[in-house]
Amino acid sequence: MSGIPRSRGFWIGLVAVVATLALPVALDDSQLTVYVFMCLSVTVVAGLSLLLGFAGQVSLGQGAFYAIGAYTAALLTKLVGVPPLVSLAAAAVFPAAVAAIIGLPLLRLRGHYLAFGTLAFQLIVLSAISETRGITGGDTGFPGIPTLSLGPLSLEGPQRTFAFAYVSWLLALLALVCTRNLVRSRPGRGLRALATSEPGALGSGVPVGRYKLQVFAFSAALAGIAGGVYAFFAQYISPGSFPVLLSIQFLIMATVGGLGSVWGAAVGAPVVYLVVQVLANLGTAPGMPLRAPAIFSYALYAVVLVAIMLLLPAGLVPSLQGWLQGKLPALRSTALPRSGGG
């Protein structure tokens, strides 16, 4: 972790890895399901945090790439007969290719125009899924997705959810490690310069446009492969599985964890997801109105955004790093970091 002494950062990371690796053993099936969804959220948010914190691109369309990955894996496996592992790889490659194509015009937009553009893209994707009933099942959904198999090992049976917990955990860890390595590579140095000042990065010879497009595609690939695992786990998907609120939830997770912090996704995603689950359970309690869960979710996002922007604009992980150094980060007027870090 950047900003923390190497020995201390190593031990913190080791404890976190061991704790999360051992946790599924103590959980029942319903809790394991929550664990799987949290790990998939970490995978998506790892790419989104990189996109927001380093490339400075606000995306409200990660849910669209999540959906594209899920439908890619489901359609290839069930309708075409492609092996699940190959379908899972395609669930990463196809969303990345789509992102590279739509990113050419979209990334010319700035600020809220880009946010609205990516939001419109998700609405288009959901509409396309709903209208192609003969292939995707439309609003009825796409059931009967085969389970994921890793070579001769098929993830089914009484321990199915337990096995998926470790698959999703491994995927989240690989996403974090890949993101960390990218940040520390030569292109990563260019991204850190871009996060600090785009005109300055351009003046230093950084290919800003190309880097933005590559990070956009990389974040789409992570969202897509997470969507593929989701499809194999749920074995049923529909447009309702990927609402616009899901993209907003990913954005909140990235902001809470810390934009531009590699490890922010590992903190922000579980924190927000668990709070959302608590509020959802409260909203579905006897006597609550039908719209209570949605109202609680929107209220949570509003409160969290305001609180983070006012109190910890750098996010939880940078704030924790400052605390471990014996100081708290100064409040800033923006959640985007001036420089990148892990």
C-alpha positions as CSV (number, residue, x, y, z in Angstrom):
1,M,0.0,0.0,0.0
2,S,1.4,3.3,-1.1
3,G,2.2,5.7,1.7
4,I,2.5,2.9,4.4
5,P,5.8,1.5,5.4
6,R,6.4,-1.7,3.3
7,S,6.6,-4.0,6.2
8,R,3.4,-2.7,7.8
9,G,1.6,-2.7,4.4
10,F,2.7,-6.3,3.8
11,W,1.4,-7.5,7.1
12,I,-1.9,-5.7,6.7
13,G,-2.3,-7.2,3.2
14,L,-1.4,-10.6,4.4
15,V,-3.9,-10.5,7.3
16,A,-6.6,-9.3,4.9
17,V,-5.9,-12.1,2.4
18,V,-5.9,-14.8,5.1
19,A,-9.0,-13.4,6.8
20,T,-11.1,-13.2,3.6
21,L,-9.8,-16.6,2.4
22,A,-10.8,-18.3,5.7
23,L,-14.2,-16.5,6.0
24,P,-16.3,-18.7,3.7
25,V,-15.7,-21.7,6.0
26,A,-17.7,-20.0,8.7
27,L,-20.6,-18.8,6.5
28,D,-23.9,-20.5,5.6
29,D,-25.3,-20.6,2.0
30,S,-27.2,-17.3,2.2
31,Q,-24.1,-15.6,3.7
32,L,-21.9,-17.2,1.0
33,T,-24.2,-15.7,-1.6
34,V,-23.6,-12.3,-0.2
35,Y,-19.9,-13.0,-0.1
36,V,-19.9,-14.0,-3.8
37,F,-21.7,-10.8,-4.8
38,M,-19.3,-8.7,-2.7
39,C,-16.3,-10.2,-4.4
40,L,-17.8,-9.6,-7.8
41,S,-18.4,-6.0,-6.8
42,V,-14.7,-5.7,-5.8
43,T,-13.7,-6.9,-9.3
44,V,-15.9,-4.3,-11.1
45,V,-15.0,-1.5,-8.7
46,A,-11.3,-2.2,-9.1
47,G,-11.5,-1.2,-12.8
48,L,-13.9,1.7,-12.1
49,S,-11.7,3.2,-9.5
50,L,-8.8,3.1,-11.9
51,L,-10.9,4.8,-14.6
52,L,-12.2,7.5,-12.2
53,G,-9.1,8.1,-10.1
54,F,-6.4,8.0,-12.8
55,A,-8.1,8.7,-16.2
56,G,-10.6,11.1,-14.6
57,Q,-13.5,9.6,-16.5
58,V,-16.9,9.4,-14.8
59,S,-18.8,6.3,-15.9
60,L,-22.4,5.5,-15.1
61,G,-22.3,2.5,-17.4
62,Q,-20.4,-0.2,-15.7
63,G,-23.6,-2.1,-15.1
64,A,-23.9,-2.3,-18.9
65,F,-20.6,-4.0,-19.3
66,Y,-21.5,-6.3,-16.4
67,A,-24.7,-7.2,-18.3
68,I,-22.8,-7.7,-21.6
69,G,-20.4,-10.0,-19.9
70,A,-23.2,-12.0,-18.3
71,Y,-25.2,-12.4,-21.5
72,T,-22.0,-13.2,-23.5
73,A,-21.1,-16.1,-21.1
74,A,-24.7,-17.3,-20.9
75,L,-25.5,-17.2,-24.7
76,L,-22.2,-18.8,-25.8
77,T,-22.5,-21.6,-23.2
78,K,-26.1,-22.5,-23.6
79,L,-26.9,-21.7,-27.2
80,V,-23.6,-22.2,-29.0
81,G,-22.2,-24.9,-26.7
82,V,-18.9,-23.1,-26.0
83,P,-17.0,-24.5,-23.0
84,P,-17.7,-22.4,-19.9
85,L,-14.1,-21.3,-19.4
86,V,-13.9,-20.1,-23.0
87,S,-17.2,-18.3,-22.5
88,L,-15.9,-16.7,-19.4
89,A,-12.8,-15.4,-21.3
90,A,-15.2,-14.0,-24.0
91,A,-17.2,-12.3,-21.2
92,A,-14.1,-10.2,-20.6
93,V,-12.9,-9.7,-24.2
94,F,-16.3,-8.8,-25.8
95,P,-17.2,-5.9,-23.3
96,A,-13.6,-4.6,-23.7
97,A,-14.0,-4.5,-27.5
98,V,-17.4,-2.8,-27.1
99,A,-15.8,-0.2,-24.8
100,A,-13.0,0.4,-27.2
101,I,-15.6,1.1,-30.0
102,I,-18.0,3.3,-28.1
103,G,-15.1,5.0,-26.2
104,L,-13.8,6.6,-29.3
105,P,-16.8,9.1,-29.4
106,L,-17.8,8.9,-25.7
107,L,-14.4,9.8,-24.3
108,R,-14.4,13.1,-26.2
109,L,-17.1,14.2,-23.8
110,R,-16.2,15.8,-20.5
111,G,-17.7,15.9,-16.9
112,H,-21.4,15.3,-16.6
113,Y,-21.8,15.0,-20.4
114,L,-19.6,11.8,-20.3
115,A,-21.6,10.5,-17.3
116,F,-24.9,11.0,-19.2
117,G,-23.4,9.4,-22.2
118,T,-22.4,6.2,-20.4
119,L,-25.8,6.2,-18.6
120,A,-27.5,6.4,-22.0
121,F,-25.3,3.5,-23.2
122,Q,-26.6,1.3,-20.3
123,L,-30.2,2.2,-21.2
124,I,-29.5,1.3,-24.8
125,V,-28.0,-2.1,-23.7
126,L,-31.0,-2.9,-21.5
127,S,-33.4,-1.9,-24.2
128,A,-31.6,-4.1,-26.7
129,I,-31.7,-7.1,-24.4
130,S,-35.5,-6.5,-23.8
131,E,-36.2,-6.3,-27.5
132,T,-34.2,-9.4,-28.6
133,R,-36.6,-11.8,-27.0
134,G,-35.8,-14.6,-29.5
135,I,-32.2,-14.7,-28.3
136,T,-32.0,-13.2,-24.8
137,G,-35.5,-14.0,-23.6
138,G,-36.3,-10.3,-23.3
139,D,-37.9,-9.2,-20.1
140,T,-38.8,-12.8,-19.3
141,G,-35.1,-13.6,-18.7
142,F,-32.7,-16.2,-19.8
143,P,-32.9,-19.3,-17.5
144,G,-31.1,-22.6,-17.5
145,I,-27.5,-21.3,-17.8
146,P,-25.1,-24.2,-17.3
147,T,-22.9,-24.2,-14.3
148,L,-19.3,-23.2,-14.5
149,S,-16.8,-26.0,-14.9
150,L,-13.0,-25.6,-14.5
151,G,-11.7,-28.4,-16.6
152,P,-12.9,-31.7,-15.1
153,L,-14.2,-29.9,-12.0
154,S,-17.8,-28.8,-12.2
155,L,-19.1,-26.3,-9.7
156,E,-22.3,-28.0,-8.7
157,G,-23.7,-30.0,-5.9
158,P,-24.2,-29.2,-2.2
159,Q,-20.9,-27.3,-2.0
160,R,-21.7,-25.2,-5.1
161,T,-22.0,-21.8,-3.4
162,F,-18.9,-22.5,-1.3
163,A,-16.9,-23.2,-4.5
164,F,-18.2,-20.1,-6.1
165,A,-17.1,-18.1,-3.1
166,Y,-13.5,-19.0,-3.8
167,V,-13.8,-18.5,-7.5
168,S,-15.2,-15.0,-7.0
169,W,-12.5,-14.4,-4.3
170,L,-9.7,-15.4,-6.7
171,L,-11.2,-13.2,-9.4
172,A,-11.3,-10.2,-7.1
173,L,-7.7,-10.8,-6.0
174,L,-6.5,-11.1,-9.6
175,A,-8.3,-7.9,-10.5
176,L,-6.6,-6.0,-7.6
177,V,-3.2,-7.5,-8.4
178,C,-3.5,-6.6,-12.2
179,T,-4.7,-3.1,-11.3
180,R,-1.8,-2.7,-8.9
181,N,0.8,-3.9,-11.5
182,L,-0.7,-1.6,-14.1
183,V,-0.4,1.4,-11.9
184,R,3.2,0.6,-11.2
185,S,4.1,0.1,-14.8
186,R,5.3,2.6,-17.3
187,P,1.7,3.4,-18.6
188,G,0.8,3.6,-14.9
189,R,3.2,6.5,-14.5
190,G,1.5,8.2,-17.4
191,L,-1.8,7.6,-15.8
192,R,-0.6,9.2,-12.5
193,A,0.6,12.2,-14.5
194,L,-2.8,12.3,-16.2
195,A,-4.6,12.2,-12.8
196,T,-2.5,15.1,-11.6
197,S,-2.9,17.3,-14.7
198,E,-4.1,16.4,-18.1
199,P,-2.5,19.4,-19.8
200,G,0.7,18.7,-18.0
201,A,0.6,15.0,-19.1
202,L,0.0,16.1,-22.7
203,G,2.9,18.5,-22.5
204,S,5.1,15.6,-21.2
205,G,4.3,13.4,-24.2
206,V,1.8,11.1,-22.5
207,P,-0.7,9.7,-25.1
208,V,-3.7,10.9,-23.1
209,G,-6.4,9.8,-25.5
210,R,-4.9,6.3,-26.0
211,Y,-4.5,5.8,-22.2
212,K,-8.0,6.9,-21.5
213,L,-9.4,4.4,-24.1
214,Q,-7.2,1.6,-22.8
215,V,-8.3,2.1,-19.2
216,F,-11.9,2.4,-20.3
217,A,-11.6,-1.0,-22.1
218,F,-9.7,-2.5,-19.1
219,S,-12.5,-1.5,-16.7
220,A,-15.1,-2.9,-19.0
221,A,-13.2,-6.2,-19.2
222,L,-13.2,-6.5,-15.4
223,A,-16.9,-5.7,-15.3
224,G,-17.6,-8.2,-18.0
225,I,-15.8,-11.2,-16.5
226,A,-17.5,-10.4,-13.2
227,G,-20.8,-10.5,-15.0
228,G,-19.8,-13.8,-16.6
229,V,-19.2,-15.4,-13.2
230,Y,-22.5,-13.9,-12.0
231,A,-24.4,-15.6,-14.9
232,F,-22.9,-19.0,-14.1
233,F,-23.6,-18.5,-10.4
234,A,-27.2,-17.3,-10.7
235,Q,-28.0,-19.5,-13.7
236,Y,-30.7,-17.0,-14.6
237,I,-30.3,-13.4,-15.9
238,S,-32.7,-10.7,-17.1
239,P,-32.6,-7.0,-17.7
240,G,-33.9,-6.5,-14.2
241,S,-30.6,-8.1,-12.9
242,F,-28.7,-5.0,-14.2
243,P,-30.6,-1.8,-13.3
244,V,-29.2,1.6,-13.6
245,L,-29.0,1.7,-9.8
246,L,-26.4,-1.0,-10.0
247,S,-24.0,1.4,-11.9
248,I,-24.7,4.1,-9.3
249,Q,-23.9,1.5,-6.6
250,F,-20.5,0.7,-8.2
251,L,-19.7,4.4,-8.4
252,I,-20.5,4.9,-4.7
253,M,-18.3,1.9,-3.8
254,A,-15.4,3.4,-5.7
255,T,-15.9,6.8,-4.1
256,V,-16.2,5.4,-0.6
257,G,-13.1,3.2,-1.0
258,G,-11.0,6.0,-2.5
259,L,-10.7,7.0,-6.1
260,G,-7.3,6.2,-7.5
261,S,-6.5,3.8,-4.7
262,V,-5.9,0.3,-5.9
263,W,-7.1,-1.2,-2.6
264,G,-10.0,1.2,-2.3
265,A,-12.2,-1.3,-4.2
266,A,-11.5,-4.0,-1.6
267,V,-12.8,-1.8,1.2
268,G,-15.5,0.4,-0.5
269,A,-17.3,-2.5,-2.2
270,P,-17.9,-4.7,0.9
271,V,-18.8,-1.7,3.1
272,V,-21.4,-0.3,0.7
273,Y,-22.8,-3.7,-0.2
274,L,-23.3,-4.8,3.4
275,V,-25.0,-1.5,4.3
276,V,-27.2,-1.9,1.3
277,Q,-28.1,-5.4,2.4
278,V,-29.0,-4.2,5.9
279,L,-31.2,-1.5,4.5
280,A,-32.8,-3.9,2.0
281,N,-33.7,-6.3,4.9
282,L,-35.1,-3.3,6.8
283,G,-37.1,-2.2,3.8
284,T,-38.7,-5.6,3.4
285,A,-39.7,-6.0,7.0
286,P,-43.4,-6.5,7.8
287,G,-45.3,-3.2,7.7
288,M,-42.9,-1.4,5.4
289,P,-44.2,0.1,2.1
290,L,-43.4,-1.7,-1.1
291,R,-41.1,1.0,-2.3
292,A,-39.2,1.2,1.0
293,P,-36.1,-0.8,-0.2
294,A,-35.6,1.5,-3.3
295,I,-36.1,4.6,-1.2
296,F,-33.6,3.4,1.4
297,S,-31.1,2.7,-1.3
298,Y,-31.3,6.1,-2.9
299,A,-31.3,7.8,0.5
300,L,-28.1,5.8,1.4
301,Y,-26.3,6.8,-1.8
302,A,-27.1,10.5,-1.2
303,V,-26.0,10.4,2.4
304,V,-22.8,8.5,1.6
305,L,-21.8,10.8,-1.2
306,V,-22.4,14.0,0.9
307,A,-20.6,12.5,3.9
308,I,-17.6,11.3,1.9
309,M,-17.3,14.6,0.0
310,L,-17.4,16.6,3.1
311,L,-15.6,14.5,5.7
312,L,-13.3,12.1,3.8
313,P,-13.1,13.3,0.2
314,A,-10.1,11.0,-0.4
315,G,-12.0,7.9,0.6
316,L,-11.6,5.3,3.3
317,V,-8.3,3.7,2.2
318,P,-6.3,7.0,1.8
319,S,-7.7,8.2,5.1
320,L,-6.6,4.9,6.8
321,Q,-3.2,5.3,5.2
322,G,-3.0,8.7,6.7
323,W,-4.0,7.4,10.1
324,L,-1.4,4.7,10.0
325,Q,1.2,7.4,9.3
326,G,0.0,9.3,12.3
327,K,-1.9,12.0,10.4
328,L,-5.2,12.3,8.7
329,P,-5.4,13.5,5.1
330,A,-6.6,17.1,4.8
331,L,-10.1,17.7,3.6
332,R,-10.2,18.6,-0.1
333,S,-12.9,20.0,-2.3
334,T,-12.9,17.0,-4.7
335,A,-12.8,13.3,-4.3
336,L,-10.4,12.9,-7.2
337,P,-6.9,12.4,-5.9
338,R,-4.1,14.7,-7.1
339,S,-1.9,11.7,-7.5
340,G,-2.4,8.0,-7.8
341,G,-1.5,5.4,-5.3
342,G,-2.1,1.9,-4.1
